[in-house]
Amino acid sequence: MQEHSTIQPRGNESGEYGAVLTWLIFTAKGFIFPCFSPSFYIEAVKKGLLNAIVFFAIFALGITFVPTIKVYVAMRGIGEELRGAYDRGEFPTIVIKDGLAQVDGPQPLIFEDERNLFAIDTTGGMIEIDTRAYSQGLLLTQTEIHYVNEDGYEVIPLTDLHELFGNPIVIDKSQAVTLWRSVSIWVNILTFVGILMWNSLARFAYIALVGLLIWGIVSIIQKGTGFGPILITGVFAHVPVIYLREILKLVNISFITLYSILLFGIWGMALWVVLRKNDDERTESPSNISSPF
């Protein structure tokens, strides 16, 4: 009788699959466990700084999609309103000549959706976008285009448009819909990139700088403490801070230092757990010397 051999994966392949699976599980836990599990911070420190940095990048990418989708939905809604206004004869033809906009119709013409705005007013009644009321918007005045998003406020003279589209520029229904579609695409791209840079590079730099300050203080109190555990703890403390901040926004609690206050509180509690664990391990193994990272 012929024996059938079973092909077994080589040891290194099995080990690689196991390592990838372990990393995936740890990364998935990072989205939830920092909110309620003190022991997770101890596990995260043991995983090392590289794992924490990779997770931070993935988390930043994830939380960037949410506001970008909101902007996409809002821009699409305004685009549908724009098409409907043209079909009802409510939207005028716009002519931009020699840097001046002329509108054949009643003004101001305003389309808004929650905190998103599209407006036309060449009469001088509306000269800028109220950033307290709108976080995303486009306003056409007689001489300028005003644009605001998460990255800030920008004003573009209409004379600059002639270099791209000629002189005069006539915007009717088909052109307006096409233009709005193009604007929507670029707004979504710029929004995504801008928010991603803020959620990743800016936030990480802030956490790292604060971590250096905390490291200096902790090193005085507990000599031999490495910077790595402090930074790792801060990276994962950032997770519940983001969730809490969004929940508080739902009940209209939001101010400029809210993120920092929440971060210091949660980071401090998590760091206390991590340092206490390290202290216990040092007591059990006096010869154990911590690495700076």
C-alpha positions in Angstrom: 0.0 0.0 0.0 1.4 3.4 -1.0 1.8 5.8 1.8 0.6 9.4 1.3 2.9 12.0 2.6 1.6 15.2 4.0 3.4 18.4 3.1 4.2 20.4 6.2 5.1 24.1 6.1 8.7 24.7 6.8 9.5 25.9 10.3 10.5 29.5 9.3 7.3 29.9 7.3 5.1 28.7 10.2 6.9 31.1 12.4 6.4 34.0 10.0 2.7 33.3 9.8 2.4 33.1 13.6 4.3 36.4 13.9 2.1 38.2 11.4 -1.1 36.8 13.1 0.2 38.0 16.5 0.9 41.4 15.1 -2.5 41.6 13.5 -4.2 40.7 16.7 -2.2 43.2 18.7 -2.9 46.0 16.2 -6.7 45.2 16.3 -6.6 45.3 20.1 -4.9 48.7 19.9 -8.1 50.2 18.6 -10.1 49.2 21.6 -8.1 47.9 24.6 -6.3 51.1 25.5 -9.8 52.5 26.5 -10.3 50.0 29.4 -7.4 47.7 29.9 -4.4 48.9 31.9 -2.6 45.6 31.3 -2.7 46.4 27.5 -0.2 49.2 28.0 2.2 46.8 29.7 1.8 44.5 26.7 2.4 47.4 24.3 5.6 48.3 26.0 6.9 44.8 25.7 6.1 44.8 22.0 8.5 47.7 21.5 8.5 51.2 20.0 8.4 50.1 16.3 5.1 48.3 16.8 3.7 51.4 18.5 4.8 53.7 15.7 3.3 51.4 13.0 0.1 51.2 15.0 0.0 55.0 15.3 0.3 55.4 11.5 -2.6 52.8 10.9 -4.8 54.5 13.6 -4.1 57.9 12.0 -5.1 56.6 8.6 -8.3 55.1 10.1 -9.5 58.2 11.9 -8.8 60.3 8.8 -11.3 58.4 6.7 -14.2 59.5 8.9 -14.1 63.3 8.4 -13.1 62.8 4.8 -16.3 60.7 4.2 -18.3 63.4 5.9 -16.9 66.0 3.6 -17.5 63.8 0.5 -21.2 63.3 1.5 -21.6 67.0 2.2 -20.0 68.1 -1.1 -22.1 65.5 -3.0 -25.3 66.9 -1.3 -24.4 70.4 -2.3 -23.7 69.3 -5.9 -27.2 67.7 -6.1 -28.7 70.9 -4.8 -26.8 72.8 -7.4 -28.1 70.7 -10.2 -31.6 70.9 -8.8 -31.4 74.7 -8.7 -30.3 74.9 -12.3 -33.2 72.6 -13.3 -35.7 74.9 -11.5 -34.1 78.0 -13.1 -32.9 79.3 -9.7 -29.2 79.3 -10.5 -27.8 82.1 -12.6 -25.2 82.2 -15.3 -21.9 83.5 -14.0 -19.5 85.6 -16.1 -16.0 86.4 -14.8 -14.4 89.1 -17.0 -11.2 91.0 -16.2 -11.2 89.7 -12.6 -14.8 90.7 -11.9 -17.7 88.4 -11.4 -21.1 89.2 -12.8 -24.2 87.2 -11.8 -27.5 87.3 -13.7 -29.9 86.5 -10.8 -30.9 87.2 -7.2 -28.1 87.2 -4.5 -26.9 86.1 -2.1 -27.3 82.5 -3.4 -26.5 80.1 -0.6 -26.4 76.3 -0.4 -25.5 74.8 2.9 -25.4 71.4 4.5 -24.6 71.2 8.3 -21.2 73.0 8.5 -20.6 73.1 4.7 -21.3 76.1 2.5 -21.4 77.1 -1.1 -22.4 80.7 -1.7 -22.3 83.4 -4.4 -22.6 87.1 -3.5 -21.1 89.8 -5.7 -23.1 92.6 -4.1 -20.7 93.0 -1.1 -23.2 91.8 1.5 -21.3 88.6 2.1 -17.5 89.2 2.0 -16.1 86.2 3.9 -17.0 82.7 5.2 -18.0 82.6 8.9 -15.6 79.9 10.2 -17.6 79.7 13.4 -20.6 78.4 11.5 -18.8 76.5 8.7 -15.8 74.2 8.7 -15.9 73.7 4.9 -17.0 76.2 2.3 -16.6 78.1 -0.9 -17.7 81.7 -1.5 -17.6 83.7 -4.7 -17.5 87.4 -4.3 -17.1 90.1 -7.0 -13.3 89.8 -7.0 -12.3 86.7 -5.1 -13.0 83.1 -4.3 -12.9 82.3 -0.5 -12.2 78.7 0.5 -12.1 77.2 3.9 -11.4 73.7 5.2 -9.7 71.9 8.0 -6.3 73.3 6.9 -7.3 76.9 7.1 -8.7 79.8 5.1 -7.6 80.7 1.6 -8.5 83.7 -0.7 -7.9 83.4 -4.5 -8.2 86.5 -6.7 -10.4 85.9 -9.7 -7.7 87.3 -11.9 -5.7 84.2 -11.1 -8.4 82.1 -12.8 -7.9 83.7 -16.1 -4.5 82.2 -16.4 -6.1 78.7 -16.2 -9.5 79.2 -17.9 -9.0 82.3 -20.1 -10.9 85.6 -20.2 -13.9 85.9 -20.0 -15.0 82.8 -18.0 -18.7 81.8 -18.6 -20.2 79.3 -16.1 -23.5 77.8 -17.1 -25.2 74.7 -15.9 -23.0 72.1 -17.5 -19.8 74.0 -16.6 -20.9 74.6 -13.1 -21.7 70.9 -12.5 -18.4 69.9 -14.0 -16.5 72.5 -12.1 -18.2 71.5 -8.8 -17.3 67.9 -9.5 -13.7 68.8 -10.0 -13.7 71.1 -6.9 -15.2 68.2 -4.9 -12.5 65.8 -5.9 -9.7 68.2 -5.1 -11.4 69.2 -1.8 -11.7 65.6 -0.8 -8.0 64.9 -1.7 -6.8 68.0 0.1 -9.0 67.3 3.1 -7.7 63.7 3.3 -4.0 64.7 3.0 -4.3 67.6 5.4 -6.2 65.7 8.1 -3.8 62.7 7.7 -0.8 64.9 8.2 -2.4 66.4 11.3 -3.4 63.1 12.7 0.0 61.5 12.0 3.0 63.8 11.8 1.6 66.7 13.9 0.1 64.5 16.6 3.1 62.2 16.9 5.5 65.2 17.1 3.3 66.6 19.9 3.2 63.3 21.8 7.0 62.9 21.4 7.8 66.4 22.6 5.5 66.0 25.6 7.0 62.6 26.2 10.5 64.1 26.4 9.3 66.4 29.1 7.7 63.6 31.0 10.8 61.5 30.6 12.9 64.2 32.1 10.6 64.4 35.1 10.2 60.7 35.6 14.0 60.1 35.2 14.5 62.3 38.3 12.0 60.4 40.3 12.8 56.9 39.0 16.3 56.6 37.6 17.0 54.3 34.7 13.5 54.8 33.1 13.8 54.6 29.3 12.1 57.0 26.9 10.6 54.1 24.9 8.0 53.0 27.5 6.9 56.6 28.0 6.4 57.3 24.3 4.7 53.9 23.7 2.3 54.6 26.6 1.6 58.1 25.1 0.9 56.6 21.6 -1.7 54.3 22.9 -3.2 56.8 25.4 -3.9 58.9 22.3 -6.6 56.3 21.3 -9.1 56.8 24.1 -8.4 60.5 24.0 -9.6 60.7 20.4 -12.8 58.7 21.2 -13.6 60.7 24.2 -13.0 64.0 22.4 -15.5 63.0 19.7 -18.1 61.9 22.2 -17.8 65.2 24.1 -18.2 67.0 20.8 -21.6 65.4 20.4 -22.8 67.2 23.6 -21.1 70.4 22.5 -18.1 70.2 24.8 -15.1 71.3 22.8 -12.3 73.7 23.5 -8.7 74.2 22.3 -7.0 72.5 25.2 -9.4 69.6 25.5 -7.1 67.1 23.7 -4.2 68.0 25.9 -6.1 67.7 29.1 -7.5 64.3 28.2 -4.1 63.1 27.0 -2.3 64.1 30.2 -4.9 62.5 32.4 -5.1 59.1 30.5 -1.3 59.1 29.8 -0.5 59.7 33.4 -2.7 56.9 34.6 -1.4 54.4 32.0 2.2 55.4 32.7 1.7 54.8 36.4 0.6 51.2 35.7 3.6 50.7 33.3 6.2 52.2 35.7 4.8 50.3 38.6 5.2 47.0 36.7 8.7 47.9 35.7 9.5 48.7 39.3 8.2 45.3 40.4 10.3 43.6 37.8 13.4 45.5 38.9 12.8 44.5 42.5 12.6 40.9 41.4 15.7 41.2 39.1 18.0 43.9 40.5 20.6 43.3 37.7 18.0 44.3 35.0 19.1 47.6 33.5 16.5 49.4 31.3 17.4 50.5 27.8 16.6 54.1 26.9 14.3 52.7 24.2 
